[in-house]
Amino acid sequence: MMRMTMGQHFAELRRRILWVFGLFVVALVVGWYVSPWLQEFLTAPLLNVWPEGELLYTGLADGLMIRFSLSVLFALFVSTPFVLWQVWAFVAPGLHKKEQKIIWPILIASPLLFLLGAGFAFYILFPFVFGFFIELNQSSPVPAVVLPAAKDYLSFAIGLLKVFGIAFQLPLVLVLLNRIGILSRARAVKMRRYAIVLIVVVAAVLTPPDVVSQVLLALPMWGLFEASLLFMRDDTK
């Protein structure tokens, strides 16, 4: 394999950054046009449990800021796999085959696990959480009008999607620690009880203050922990 000079490395890095930037700009423009659909999609779980509900725009610029924020979110979502590919293509020639065998599956599995976690939150958690909050607010002992701000709702919903997407990376972290020789399978099994306690604490911190959402995050994380044990090696050599 031909060695590249430092200048050639910088030139290649610059070229890849420009490709990423160009894709991001194109995705941002496309995101501007699809953002109304994206807002409707993200709001659907709330309106499904609250058919007569309405969201409040508290400022004149709310519509613009929401549309721009969703455009950026769409651009990040579209460009992230391309960014990961460009990073891989840049660093892969300098890695040993053993290192490539470790990193390549991670680059594929990480976005898939993120989508799995976000999908779990969207289709399983959201109906319970939003139904709980709407029922709690409507049963207030004092007269109350439920008018959540559109910005606050979208920030809350997107935040939960990110939390679950990141939480579902747990198997990758454990398997990676195992592959690089830091965590053996036997040690992970011995740490199971502590891991369960930690999962419960993390779920309580990252989710809204209701038992349902905390359980709905803790259970899949526990399941992912157990599943990761199946892919870990018994030794760390």
Residue frames as a rotation matrix with the C-alpha (Angstrom) as fourth column:
MET 1
0.573 0.820 0.000 0.00
0.820 -0.573 0.000 0.00
0.000 0.000 -1.000 0.00
MET 2
-0.167 -0.637 0.753 1.37
0.600 -0.672 -0.435 3.41
0.783 0.378 0.494 -0.99
ARG 3
-0.202 0.014 -0.979 2.11
0.926 -0.323 -0.196 5.70
-0.319 -0.946 0.053 1.94
MET 4
0.513 0.462 0.723 0.60
0.649 -0.761 0.026 9.17
0.562 0.456 -0.690 1.85
THR 5
-0.660 -0.729 0.179 2.39
0.476 -0.590 -0.652 12.32
0.581 -0.346 0.737 2.89
MET 6
-0.592 0.417 -0.690 1.04
0.612 -0.324 -0.721 14.62
-0.524 -0.849 -0.063 5.57
GLY 7
-0.738 0.289 -0.610 -0.10
-0.483 -0.857 0.178 17.07
-0.472 0.427 0.772 2.90
GLN 8
-0.726 0.474 -0.498 -1.96
-0.259 0.482 0.837 14.32
0.637 0.737 -0.227 1.06
HIS 9
-0.607 0.500 -0.618 -3.68
0.778 0.531 -0.335 13.31
0.160 -0.685 -0.711 4.30
PHE 10
-0.580 0.374 -0.723 -4.85
0.190 -0.801 -0.567 16.89
-0.792 -0.467 0.393 4.88
ALA 11
-0.777 0.290 -0.559 -6.01
-0.628 -0.408 0.663 17.16
-0.036 0.866 0.499 1.28
GLU 12
-0.672 0.544 -0.503 -8.04
0.228 0.798 0.559 13.97
0.705 0.261 -0.660 1.60
LEU 13
-0.555 0.459 -0.693 -9.49
0.784 0.012 -0.620 15.11
-0.276 -0.888 -0.367 4.94
ARG 14
-0.700 0.272 -0.660 -10.44
-0.263 -0.958 -0.116 18.45
-0.664 0.092 0.742 3.40
ARG 15
-0.785 0.401 -0.473 -12.11
-0.454 0.148 0.879 16.70
0.422 0.904 0.066 0.48
ARG 16
-0.569 0.578 -0.585 -14.15
0.628 0.765 0.145 14.47
0.531 -0.284 -0.798 2.77
ILE 17
-0.590 0.345 -0.730 -15.18
0.521 -0.527 -0.671 17.41
-0.616 -0.776 0.132 4.98
LEU 18
-0.772 0.295 -0.563 -16.37
-0.547 -0.759 0.354 19.30
-0.323 0.581 0.747 1.92
TRP 19
-0.695 0.539 -0.475 -18.43
-0.043 0.629 0.776 16.29
0.718 0.560 -0.414 0.81
VAL 20
-0.505 0.497 -0.705 -20.00
0.860 0.354 -0.367 16.05
0.067 -0.792 -0.606 4.27
PHE 21
-0.660 0.225 -0.716 -20.71
0.120 -0.910 -0.397 19.78
-0.741 -0.348 0.574 4.34
GLY 22
-0.833 0.332 -0.443 -22.24
-0.540 -0.311 0.782 19.66
0.122 0.890 0.439 0.86
LEU 23
-0.582 0.638 -0.504 -24.51
0.399 0.765 0.506 16.77
0.708 0.093 -0.700 1.77
PHE 24
-0.540 0.362 -0.760 -25.54
0.773 -0.144 -0.618 18.52
-0.333 -0.921 -0.202 4.98
VAL 25
-0.774 0.238 -0.587 -26.50
-0.298 -0.955 0.005 21.69
-0.559 0.178 0.810 3.09
VAL 26
-0.725 0.523 -0.448 -28.54
-0.381 0.236 0.894 19.71
0.573 0.819 0.028 0.55
ALA 27
-0.486 0.536 -0.690 -30.24
0.706 0.706 0.051 17.76
0.515 -0.463 -0.722 3.35
LEU 28
-0.711 0.200 -0.675 -30.94
0.426 -0.641 -0.639 21.03
-0.560 -0.741 0.370 5.18
VAL 29
-0.782 0.433 -0.448 -32.72
-0.616 -0.647 0.449 22.43
-0.095 0.627 0.773 2.12
VAL 30
-0.519 0.605 -0.604 -34.72
-0.020 0.698 0.716 19.23
0.854 0.384 -0.350 1.69
GLY 31
-0.631 0.224 -0.743 -35.45
0.765 0.340 -0.547 19.28
0.130 -0.913 -0.386 5.42
TRP 32
-0.899 0.310 -0.308 -37.00
-0.206 -0.922 -0.328 22.72
-0.385 -0.231 0.893 5.12
TYR 33
-0.479 0.735 -0.480 -39.64
-0.766 -0.083 0.637 21.31
0.428 0.673 0.603 2.79
VAL 34
-0.178 0.409 -0.895 -40.27
0.171 0.908 0.381 18.10
0.969 -0.085 -0.232 4.73
SER 35
-0.958 -0.287 0.004 -40.26
0.048 -0.174 -0.984 19.75
0.283 -0.942 0.181 8.18
PRO 36
-0.325 0.899 0.294 -44.06
-0.937 -0.349 0.029 20.31
0.129 -0.266 0.955 8.23
TRP 37
0.438 0.439 -0.784 -44.56
-0.387 0.880 0.276 16.58
0.811 0.183 0.555 7.67
LEU 38
-0.418 -0.694 -0.586 -41.89
0.311 0.497 -0.810 15.85
0.854 -0.521 0.008 10.29
GLN 39
-0.858 0.173 0.484 -43.65
-0.491 -0.554 -0.672 18.08
0.153 -0.814 0.560 12.82
GLU 40
0.169 0.981 -0.090 -46.94
-0.932 0.189 0.309 16.35
0.320 0.032 0.947 12.11
PHE 41
0.243 -0.165 -0.956 -45.27
-0.044 0.983 -0.181 12.96
0.969 0.086 0.232 12.49
LEU 42
-0.738 -0.631 -0.237 -43.64
0.233 0.092 -0.968 13.83
0.633 -0.770 0.079 15.83
THR 43
-0.723 0.526 0.447 -46.87
-0.690 -0.582 -0.432 15.33
0.033 -0.620 0.784 17.16
ALA 44
-0.120 0.738 -0.664 -49.03
-0.526 0.520 0.673 12.35
0.842 0.431 0.326 16.18
PRO 45
-0.511 -0.061 -0.857 -48.36
0.496 0.793 -0.353 10.31
0.701 -0.606 -0.375 19.39
LEU 46
-0.961 0.174 -0.217 -49.67
0.087 -0.551 -0.830 13.18
-0.264 -0.816 0.514 21.51
LEU 47
-0.518 0.804 -0.291 -52.75
-0.854 -0.506 0.124 13.85
-0.048 0.313 0.949 19.40
ASN 48
-0.422 0.349 -0.837 -53.55
-0.187 0.870 0.457 10.13
0.887 0.349 -0.301 19.23
VAL 49
-0.500 0.221 -0.837 -54.12
0.808 0.467 -0.359 10.09
0.312 -0.856 -0.412 22.99
TRP 50
-0.380 0.343 -0.859 -55.52
0.403 -0.774 -0.487 13.64
-0.832 -0.532 0.157 23.00
PRO 51
-0.303 0.246 0.921 -57.64
0.952 0.124 0.280 14.02
-0.045 0.961 -0.272 19.84
GLU 52
0.706 0.659 0.259 -59.14
0.663 -0.744 0.085 17.36
0.248 0.111 -0.962 20.86
GLY 53
0.340 -0.651 -0.679 -55.76
0.648 -0.362 0.671 18.79
-0.682 -0.668 0.299 21.87
GLU 54
0.872 -0.154 0.464 -54.01
0.263 -0.652 -0.711 21.84
0.412 0.742 -0.529 20.49
LEU 55
0.035 -0.925 -0.379 -50.44
0.994 -0.008 0.110 23.08
-0.104 -0.381 0.919 20.74
LEU 56
0.849 0.308 -0.429 -49.64
0.362 -0.931 0.049 26.69
-0.384 -0.197 -0.902 21.54
TYR 57
0.038 -0.807 0.589 -47.34
0.829 -0.304 -0.469 29.01
0.558 0.506 0.658 19.62
THR 58
0.425 0.131 -0.896 -46.16
0.822 -0.470 0.321 31.53
-0.379 -0.873 -0.307 22.22
GLY 59
-0.120 -0.524 -0.844 -44.28
0.007 -0.850 0.527 33.85
-0.993 0.057 0.105 19.86
LEU 60
0.665 0.399 -0.632 -44.46
-0.549 -0.313 -0.775 35.16
-0.507 0.862 0.011 16.32
ALA 61
0.005 -0.787 -0.617 -41.19
-0.981 0.117 -0.156 33.42
0.195 0.606 -0.771 15.40
ASP 62
-0.036 -0.012 0.999 -42.15
-0.594 0.805 -0.012 30.04
-0.804 -0.594 -0.036 16.84
GLY 63
0.857 0.440 0.269 -43.20
-0.052 0.593 -0.803 28.62
-0.513 0.674 0.531 13.48
LEU 64
0.698 -0.665 -0.266 -39.95
-0.530 -0.229 -0.817 29.72
0.482 0.711 -0.512 11.86
MET 65
-0.158 -0.819 0.551 -37.75
-0.987 0.123 -0.100 28.40
0.015 -0.560 -0.828 14.67
ILE 66
0.237 0.316 0.919 -39.57
-0.399 0.894 -0.204 25.07
-0.886 -0.319 0.337 14.79
ARG 67
0.985 0.173 -0.002 -39.27
-0.066 0.365 -0.929 24.63
-0.160 0.915 0.371 11.04
PHE 68
0.410 -0.906 -0.105 -35.58
-0.723 -0.253 -0.643 25.51
0.556 0.339 -0.759 11.06
SER 69
-0.165 -0.464 0.870 -34.86
-0.915 0.401 0.040 23.23
-0.367 -0.790 -0.491 14.03
LEU 70
0.517 0.426 0.742 -36.61
-0.147 0.899 -0.413 20.31
-0.843 0.104 0.528 12.36
SER 71
0.925 -0.261 -0.275 -34.69
-0.290 -0.019 -0.957 21.03
0.244 0.965 -0.093 9.15
VAL 72
-0.011 -0.972 0.236 -31.41
-0.947 -0.066 -0.315 20.79
0.322 -0.227 -0.919 11.05
LEU 73
-0.025 0.080 0.997 -32.60
-0.646 0.759 -0.077 17.61
-0.763 -0.646 0.032 12.76
PHE 74
0.893 0.391 0.224 -33.46
-0.066 0.605 -0.793 16.08
-0.445 0.693 0.567 9.39
ALA 75
0.654 -0.708 -0.266 -30.09
-0.556 -0.212 -0.804 17.11
0.513 0.674 -0.532 7.94
LEU 76
-0.212 -0.731 0.649 -28.25
-0.972 0.224 -0.065 15.54
-0.098 -0.644 -0.758 10.88
PHE 77
0.299 0.425 0.854 -30.28
-0.389 0.872 -0.298 12.36
-0.871 -0.243 0.426 10.57
VAL 78
0.992 0.125 -0.012 -29.57
-0.054 0.339 -0.939 12.05
-0.113 0.932 0.343 6.85
SER 79
0.558 -0.827 -0.067 -25.91
-0.554 -0.311 -0.772 13.02
0.617 0.468 -0.632 6.94
THR 80
0.365 -0.440 0.820 -24.79
-0.855 0.191 0.483 11.03
-0.369 -0.878 -0.306 10.01
PRO 81
0.729 -0.134 0.671 -24.44
0.206 0.978 -0.029 7.67
-0.652 0.160 0.741 8.17
PHE 82
0.822 -0.447 0.354 -22.46
0.311 -0.168 -0.935 9.44
0.477 0.879 0.001 5.44
VAL 83
0.499 -0.649 0.574 -20.24
-0.789 -0.614 -0.008 11.08
0.357 -0.449 -0.819 8.07
LEU 84
0.508 -0.277 0.816 -19.56
-0.481 0.694 0.535 7.69
-0.715 -0.664 0.219 9.68
TRP 85
0.837 -0.180 0.517 -18.69
0.489 0.670 -0.558 6.24
-0.245 0.720 0.649 6.30
GLN 86
0.715 -0.588 0.379 -16.30
-0.096 -0.619 -0.780 9.12
0.693 0.521 -0.498 5.53
VAL 87
0.435 -0.550 0.713 -14.61
-0.895 -0.178 0.409 8.72
-0.098 -0.816 -0.570 8.92
TRP 88
0.624 -0.149 0.767 -14.25
-0.039 0.975 0.220 5.00
-0.781 -0.167 0.602 8.31
ALA 89
0.866 -0.271 0.420 -12.86
0.480 0.215 -0.851 5.49
0.141 0.938 0.316 4.80
PHE 90
0.632 -0.647 0.426 -10.31
-0.489 -0.759 -0.429 7.99
0.601 0.064 -0.797 6.14
VAL 91
0.184 -0.577 0.796 -9.00
-0.965 0.050 0.259 5.99
-0.189 -0.815 -0.547 9.11
ALA 92
0.888 0.284 0.362 -9.44
-0.265 0.959 -0.101 2.41
-0.376 -0.007 0.927 7.83
PRO 93
0.734 -0.640 -0.228 -6.22
-0.026 0.308 -0.951 2.31
0.679 0.704 0.209 5.73
GLY 94
-0.152 -0.847 0.510 -4.20
-0.651 -0.303 -0.696 3.04
0.744 -0.438 -0.505 8.87
LEU 95
0.293 0.348 0.891 -5.81
-0.924 0.342 0.170 0.30
-0.246 -0.873 0.422 10.96
HIS 96
-0.857 -0.502 0.112 -4.79
-0.480 0.859 0.178 -3.29
-0.185 0.099 -0.978 11.39
LYS 97
-0.537 0.671 -0.511 -7.19
-0.228 0.468 0.854 -5.96
0.812 0.575 -0.098 10.16
LYS 98
-0.534 0.330 -0.778 -8.06
0.790 0.524 -0.320 -6.89
0.302 -0.786 -0.540 13.75
GLU 99
-0.764 0.221 -0.606 -8.97
0.191 -0.820 -0.540 -3.28
-0.616 -0.528 0.584 14.49
GLN 100
-0.773 0.491 -0.401 -11.01
-0.604 -0.379 0.701 -3.07
0.192 0.784 0.590 11.29
LYS 101
-0.536 0.568 -0.625 -12.95
0.281 0.818 0.502 -6.18
0.796 0.093 -0.598 12.29
ILE 102
-0.555 0.309 -0.772 -13.88
0.803 -0.045 -0.595 -4.49
-0.218 -0.950 -0.223 15.58
ILE 103
-0.716 0.191 -0.672 -14.81
-0.057 -0.975 -0.217 -1.03
-0.696 -0.117 0.709 14.29
TRP 104
-0.913 0.326 -0.247 -16.61
-0.289 -0.088 0.953 -1.91
0.289 0.941 0.175 11.05
PRO 105
-0.416 0.818 -0.398 -19.51
0.690 0.568 0.448 -3.80
0.592 -0.088 -0.801 12.72
ILE 106
-0.399 0.237 -0.886 -19.84
0.744 -0.480 -0.464 -0.99
-0.535 -0.844 0.015 15.26
LEU 107
-0.875 0.027 -0.483 -20.30
-0.240 -0.891 0.385 1.61
-0.420 0.453 0.787 12.52
ILE 108
-0.693 0.670 -0.266 -23.12
-0.090 0.286 0.954 -0.49
0.715 0.685 -0.139 11.08
ALA 109
-0.287 0.605 -0.743 -24.77
0.807 0.570 0.153 -1.55
0.516 -0.556 -0.652 14.34
SER 110
-0.790 -0.088 -0.606 -24.66
0.509 -0.645 -0.570 1.83
-0.341 -0.759 0.554 16.11
PRO 111
-0.823 0.540 -0.174 -27.12
-0.565 -0.751 0.342 3.67
0.054 0.380 0.923 13.81
LEU 112
-0.357 0.715 -0.602 -29.37
-0.054 0.627 0.777 0.61
0.933 0.310 -0.185 13.72
LEU 113
-0.404 0.164 -0.900 -29.47
0.873 0.364 -0.325 0.39
0.274 -0.917 -0.291 17.51
PHE 114
-0.934 0.081 -0.347 -30.13
0.052 -0.932 -0.358 4.13
-0.352 -0.353 0.867 17.72
LEU 115
-0.611 0.748 -0.260 -33.09
-0.610 -0.237 0.756 3.77
0.504 0.621 0.601 15.36
LEU 116
-0.288 0.483 -0.826 -34.31
0.416 0.841 0.346 0.77
0.862 -0.244 -0.444 17.35
GLY 117
-0.651 -0.007 -0.759 -34.18
0.747 -0.186 -0.639 2.74
-0.136 -0.983 0.126 20.59
ALA 118
-0.901 0.331 -0.282 -35.86
-0.347 -0.938 0.009 5.80
-0.261 0.106 0.959 19.06
GLY 119
-0.497 0.739 -0.456 -38.53
-0.377 0.289 0.880 3.59
0.782 0.609 0.135 17.48
PHE 120
-0.418 0.306 -0.855 -39.18
0.742 0.658 -0.128 1.89
0.523 -0.688 -0.502 20.80
ALA 121
-0.809 0.085 -0.582 -39.63
0.371 -0.694 -0.617 5.27
-0.457 -0.715 0.530 22.48
PHE 122
-0.840 0.456 -0.295 -41.88
-0.543 -0.692 0.476 6.59
0.013 0.560 0.828 19.71
TYR 123
-0.306 0.755 -0.580 -44.22
-0.438 0.430 0.790 3.63
0.845 0.496 0.199 19.33
ILE 124
-0.067 0.242 -0.968 -44.16
0.637 0.757 0.146 2.10
0.768 -0.607 -0.205 22.83
LEU 125
-0.614 -0.283 -0.737 -43.21
0.784 -0.322 -0.530 4.78
-0.088 -0.904 0.419 25.35
PHE 126
-0.971 0.133 0.198 -44.86
-0.084 -0.968 0.235 7.89
0.223 0.211 0.952 23.93
PRO 127
-0.156 0.986 -0.053 -48.48
-0.035 0.048 0.998 6.66
0.987 0.158 0.027 24.14
PHE 128
0.215 0.206 -0.955 -48.03
0.870 0.404 0.283 5.79
0.444 -0.891 -0.093 27.82
VAL 129
-0.632 -0.572 -0.522 -46.12
0.754 -0.608 -0.247 8.94
-0.176 -0.551 0.816 28.79
PHE 130
-0.922 0.279 0.267 -48.32
-0.133 -0.879 0.459 11.42
0.363 0.387 0.847 26.92
GLY 131
0.000 0.958 -0.287 -51.50
0.181 0.282 0.942 9.69
0.983 -0.052 -0.174 28.03
PHE 132
-0.023 -0.098 -0.995 -50.27
0.979 0.202 -0.042 9.85
0.205 -0.975 0.091 31.62
PHE 133
-0.866 -0.398 -0.303 -49.48
0.458 -0.874 -0.160 13.57
-0.201 -0.277 0.939 31.45
ILE 134
-0.692 0.671 0.266 -52.71
-0.206 -0.536 0.819 14.53
0.692 0.512 0.509 29.69
GLU 135
0.189 0.784 -0.592 -54.81
0.461 0.462 0.758 12.57
0.867 -0.416 -0.274 32.18
LEU 136
-0.243 -0.366 -0.898 -52.88
0.970 -0.113 -0.217 14.05
-0.022 -0.924 0.382 35.10
ASN 137
-0.986 -0.164 -0.003 -53.29
0.163 -0.984 0.076 17.62
-0.016 0.075 0.997 33.84
GLN 138
-0.476 0.873 0.108 -56.97
-0.207 -0.230 0.951 17.21
0.855 0.430 0.290 33.01
SER 139
0.302 0.571 -0.763 -57.68
0.623 0.487 0.612 15.80
0.721 -0.660 -0.209 36.48
SER 140
-0.754 -0.612 0.238 -56.23
0.271 -0.619 -0.737 18.88
0.599 -0.491 0.633 38.15
PRO 141
-0.309 0.659 -0.686 -58.20
0.944 0.128 -0.303 19.85
-0.112 -0.741 -0.662 41.30
VAL 142
-0.178 0.230 -0.957 -58.34
0.093 -0.964 -0.249 23.45
-0.980 -0.134 0.150 40.08
PRO 143
0.848 0.522 0.097 -59.73
0.159 -0.075 -0.984 24.74
-0.506 0.850 -0.147 36.75
ALA 144
-0.183 -0.970 -0.162 -57.01
-0.153 -0.135 0.979 24.35
-0.971 0.204 -0.123 34.12
VAL 145
0.880 0.316 -0.355 -56.60
-0.378 0.011 -0.926 24.66
-0.289 0.949 0.129 30.36
VAL 146
0.228 -0.809 0.542 -54.07
0.334 0.588 0.737 22.27
-0.915 0.013 0.404 28.86
LEU 147
0.999 -0.005 -0.042 -52.18
-0.041 -0.400 -0.916 24.13
-0.012 0.917 -0.400 26.11
PRO 148
0.381 -0.922 0.064 -48.63
0.520 0.271 0.810 22.82
-0.764 -0.275 0.583 25.83
ALA 149
0.399 -0.350 -0.848 -46.24
-0.632 -0.775 0.023 24.99
-0.665 0.526 -0.530 23.85
ALA 150
0.987 0.016 -0.161 -45.26
-0.140 0.585 -0.799 23.48
0.082 0.811 0.580 20.50
LYS 151
0.244 -0.970 -0.006 -41.56
-0.608 -0.148 -0.780 24.21
0.755 0.194 -0.626 21.07
ASP 152
-0.200 -0.299 0.933 -41.58
-0.962 0.242 -0.129 22.62
-0.187 -0.923 -0.336 24.51
TYR 153
0.676 0.525 0.517 -43.36
-0.430 0.851 -0.302 19.53
-0.599 -0.019 0.801 23.28
LEU 154
0.891 -0.358 -0.278 -41.01
-0.135 0.376 -0.917 18.96
0.433 0.855 0.287 20.35
SER 155
-0.028 -0.937 0.348 -37.97
-0.792 -0.192 -0.580 19.55
0.610 -0.291 -0.737 22.55
PHE 156
-0.008 0.123 0.992 -39.31
-0.865 0.497 -0.068 17.04
-0.502 -0.859 0.103 25.08
ALA 157
0.872 0.424 0.243 -40.19
-0.247 0.812 -0.529 14.42
-0.422 0.402 0.813 22.44
ILE 158
0.687 -0.679 -0.259 -36.91
-0.255 0.108 -0.961 14.73
0.680 0.726 -0.099 20.53
GLY 159
-0.108 -0.723 0.682 -35.00
-0.954 -0.118 -0.276 14.61
0.280 -0.681 -0.677 23.81
LEU 160
0.319 0.300 0.899 -36.64
-0.623 0.782 -0.040 11.31
-0.715 -0.547 0.436 24.72
LEU 161
0.995 0.022 -0.100 -35.87
-0.094 0.574 -0.813 9.89
0.040 0.818 0.573 21.28
LYS 162
0.281 -0.960 0.015 -32.21
-0.568 -0.179 -0.804 10.79
0.774 0.217 -0.595 21.75
VAL 163
-0.064 -0.273 0.960 -32.13
-0.981 0.195 -0.010 9.30
-0.185 -0.942 -0.280 25.25
PHE 164
0.634 0.375 0.676 -33.50
-0.313 0.924 -0.219 5.96
-0.707 -0.072 0.704 24.08
GLY 165
0.915 -0.341 -0.216 -31.31
-0.142 0.230 -0.963 5.94
0.378 0.912 0.162 20.98
ILE 166
0.008 -0.957 0.289 -28.20
-0.770 -0.190 -0.609 6.47
0.638 -0.218 -0.738 23.10
ALA 167
0.081 0.071 0.994 -29.33
-0.890 0.454 0.040 4.02
-0.448 -0.888 0.100 25.79
PHE 168
0.906 0.340 0.254 -29.67
-0.192 0.863 -0.468 1.29
-0.378 0.375 0.847 23.18
GLN 169
0.467 -0.830 -0.303 -25.92
-0.576 -0.026 -0.817 1.61
0.671 0.557 -0.490 22.46
LEU 170
0.452 -0.270 0.850 -25.26
-0.835 0.208 0.510 -0.38
-0.315 -0.940 -0.131 25.65
PRO 171
0.856 -0.144 0.497 -24.51
0.185 0.982 -0.034 -3.70
-0.483 0.122 0.867 23.88
LEU 172
0.743 -0.609 0.277 -21.95
0.229 -0.157 -0.961 -2.03
0.629 0.777 0.023 21.62
VAL 173
0.371 -0.606 0.704 -20.13
-0.805 -0.588 -0.081 -0.53
0.463 -0.537 -0.706 24.59
LEU 174
0.533 -0.120 0.838 -20.00
-0.606 0.637 0.477 -3.84
-0.590 -0.762 0.267 26.45
VAL 175
0.882 -0.192 0.431 -18.94
0.396 0.797 -0.455 -5.87
-0.256 0.572 0.779 23.42
LEU 176
0.653 -0.678 0.338 -16.29
-0.086 -0.510 -0.856 -3.30
0.752 0.530 -0.391 22.50
LEU 177
0.328 -0.521 0.788 -14.86
-0.943 -0.232 0.239 -3.39
0.058 -0.822 -0.567 26.04
ASN 178
0.682 -0.019 0.731 -14.81
-0.200 0.957 0.212 -7.16
-0.704 -0.291 0.648 25.77
ARG 179
0.910 -0.285 0.302 -13.08
0.396 0.373 -0.839 -7.19
0.127 0.883 0.452 22.37
ILE 180
0.438 -0.789 0.431 -10.31
-0.311 -0.583 -0.750 -4.83
0.843 0.195 -0.501 23.45
GLY 181
-0.131 -0.556 -0.821 -9.63
0.430 0.714 -0.552 -6.91
0.893 -0.425 0.145 26.55
ILE 182
-0.667 -0.104 0.738 -11.01
-0.484 -0.692 -0.535 -4.67
0.567 -0.714 0.411 29.30
LEU 183
-0.148 0.737 0.659 -14.15
-0.929 0.126 -0.348 -6.60
-0.340 -0.664 0.666 30.29
SER 184
-0.965 -0.163 -0.203 -14.42
-0.220 0.929 0.296 -10.37
0.140 0.331 -0.933 30.27
ARG 185
-0.186 0.949 -0.255 -17.73
-0.289 0.195 0.937 -12.16
0.939 0.248 0.238 29.96
ALA 186
-0.088 0.109 -0.990 -17.27
0.763 0.647 0.003 -13.82
0.641 -0.755 -0.139 33.36
ARG 187
-0.864 -0.274 -0.423 -16.68
0.488 -0.666 -0.565 -10.45
-0.127 -0.694 0.709 35.00
ALA 188
-0.755 0.645 0.118 -19.74
-0.485 -0.671 0.560 -8.96
0.441 0.366 0.820 33.28
VAL 189
0.004 0.762 -0.647 -21.87
0.169 0.637 0.752 -11.82
0.986 -0.112 -0.126 34.60
LYS 190
-0.344 -0.202 -0.917 -20.58
0.911 0.166 -0.378 -11.22
0.229 -0.965 0.127 38.13
MET 191
-0.965 -0.073 -0.251 -21.43
0.135 -0.961 -0.241 -7.53
-0.223 -0.266 0.938 37.77
ARG 192
-0.567 0.791 0.231 -25.00
0.499 0.106 0.860 -8.26
0.656 0.603 -0.455 36.66
ARG 193
0.183 0.709 -0.681 -26.66
0.981 -0.085 0.175 -7.20
0.067 -0.701 -0.710 39.93
TYR 194
-0.292 -0.358 -0.887 -24.76
0.462 -0.865 0.197 -3.92
-0.837 -0.352 0.418 39.98
ALA 195
-0.984 -0.057 0.171 -25.53
0.181 -0.349 0.920 -3.35
0.007 0.935 0.353 36.32
ILE 196
-0.230 0.973 0.035 -29.26
0.800 0.168 0.576 -3.79
0.554 0.160 -0.817 36.99
VAL 197
0.233 0.254 -0.939 -29.14
0.837 -0.544 0.060 -1.25
-0.496 -0.800 -0.339 39.81
LEU 198
-0.658 -0.562 -0.502 -27.24
0.210 -0.776 0.594 1.18
-0.723 0.285 0.629 37.57
ILE 199
-0.819 0.421 0.389 -29.77
0.434 0.012 0.901 0.67
0.375 0.907 -0.193 34.76
VAL 200
0.157 0.925 -0.345 -32.65
0.961 -0.063 0.268 1.46
0.227 -0.374 -0.899 37.11
VAL 201
0.029 -0.229 -0.973 -30.89
0.574 -0.793 0.204 4.62
-0.818 -0.564 0.109 38.33
VAL 202
-0.911 -0.407 -0.066 -30.11
0.160 -0.495 0.854 5.76
-0.380 0.768 0.516 34.78
ALA 203
-0.513 0.799 0.314 -33.70
0.680 0.154 0.717 5.12
0.524 0.581 -0.622 33.71
ALA 204
0.304 0.641 -0.705 -34.99
0.935 -0.343 0.091 7.15
-0.183 -0.687 -0.703 36.65
VAL 205
-0.247 -0.502 -0.829 -32.69
0.344 -0.845 0.409 10.07
-0.906 -0.184 0.381 35.80
LEU 206
-0.947 -0.320 -0.025 -33.20
0.075 -0.298 0.952 10.15
-0.312 0.899 0.306 32.04
THR 207
-0.557 0.805 0.203 -36.95
0.608 0.229 0.760 9.66
0.566 0.547 -0.617 31.82
PRO 208
-0.191 0.590 0.785 -39.93
-0.446 -0.764 0.466 11.73
0.874 -0.261 0.409 33.05
PRO 209
-0.838 -0.220 0.499 -40.85
-0.538 0.179 -0.824 11.26
0.091 -0.959 -0.268 36.73
ASP 210
0.355 0.915 0.190 -43.37
-0.929 0.368 -0.035 8.47
-0.102 -0.164 0.981 36.24
VAL 211
-0.041 -0.393 0.919 -42.91
-0.451 0.828 0.334 4.76
-0.892 -0.401 -0.211 36.88
VAL 212
0.772 0.435 0.464 -44.20
0.158 0.575 -0.803 3.65
-0.616 0.693 0.375 33.47
SER 213
0.874 -0.461 -0.151 -41.57
-0.337 -0.353 -0.873 5.46
0.349 0.814 -0.465 31.39
GLN 214
0.081 -0.880 0.468 -38.82
-0.987 -0.007 0.158 4.47
-0.136 -0.475 -0.870 33.81
VAL 215
0.130 0.044 0.991 -39.78
-0.212 0.977 -0.016 0.79
-0.969 -0.208 0.136 33.58
LEU 216
0.913 0.308 0.268 -40.11
0.186 0.269 -0.945 1.01
-0.363 0.912 0.188 29.80
LEU 217
0.578 -0.803 -0.143 -36.51
-0.683 -0.381 -0.623 2.22
0.446 0.458 -0.769 29.58
ALA 218
-0.056 -0.645 0.762 -35.07
-0.931 0.310 0.193 -0.04
-0.361 -0.699 -0.618 32.27
LEU 219
0.496 0.329 0.804 -36.53
-0.184 0.944 -0.273 -3.29
-0.849 -0.013 0.529 30.90
PRO 220
0.987 -0.156 0.049 -35.13
0.087 0.249 -0.965 -3.04
0.139 0.956 0.259 27.35
MET 221
0.336 -0.919 0.205 -31.76
-0.823 -0.392 -0.410 -1.87
0.457 -0.031 -0.889 28.71
TRP 222
0.039 -0.259 0.965 -31.66
-0.733 0.649 0.204 -4.92
-0.679 -0.716 -0.165 30.96
GLY 223
0.791 0.318 0.522 -32.60
0.091 0.783 -0.616 -7.09
-0.604 0.535 0.591 28.00
LEU 224
0.839 -0.536 -0.092 -29.84
-0.272 -0.267 -0.924 -5.50
0.470 0.801 -0.370 25.92
PHE 225
0.089 -0.810 0.579 -27.36
-0.995 -0.046 0.089 -6.14
-0.046 -0.584 -0.810 28.72
GLU 226
0.233 0.062 0.971 -28.30
-0.312 0.950 0.015 -9.80
-0.921 -0.307 0.240 28.77
ALA 227
0.967 0.153 0.202 -28.17
0.140 0.345 -0.928 -9.99
-0.211 0.926 0.312 24.97
SER 228
0.593 -0.801 -0.077 -24.70
-0.719 -0.484 -0.499 -8.45
0.362 0.352 -0.863 24.92
LEU 229
0.113 -0.542 0.833 -23.43
-0.744 0.510 0.433 -11.30
-0.659 -0.668 -0.345 27.10
LEU 230
0.723 0.240 0.647 -24.17
0.160 0.854 -0.495 -13.67
-0.672 0.462 0.579 24.22
PHE 231
0.900 -0.367 0.235 -21.68
0.178 -0.182 -0.967 -11.82
0.398 0.912 -0.098 22.00
MET 232
0.518 -0.741 0.427 -18.93
-0.851 -0.496 0.174 -11.49
0.083 -0.454 -0.887 24.57
ARG 233
0.195 -0.568 -0.800 -15.96
-0.197 0.776 -0.599 -13.83
0.961 0.274 0.039 24.77
ASP 234
0.886 0.177 -0.429 -15.10
0.314 0.451 0.835 -15.83
0.342 -0.875 0.344 27.85
ASP 235
0.168 -0.884 -0.436 -11.53
0.892 -0.052 0.448 -14.56
-0.419 -0.465 0.780 27.89
THR 236
0.911 0.102 -0.399 -9.95
0.005 -0.971 -0.238 -11.17
-0.412 0.214 -0.886 27.22
LYS 237
-0.067 -0.983 0.174 -6.82
0.272 0.150 0.951 -12.38
-0.960 0.111 0.257 25.48
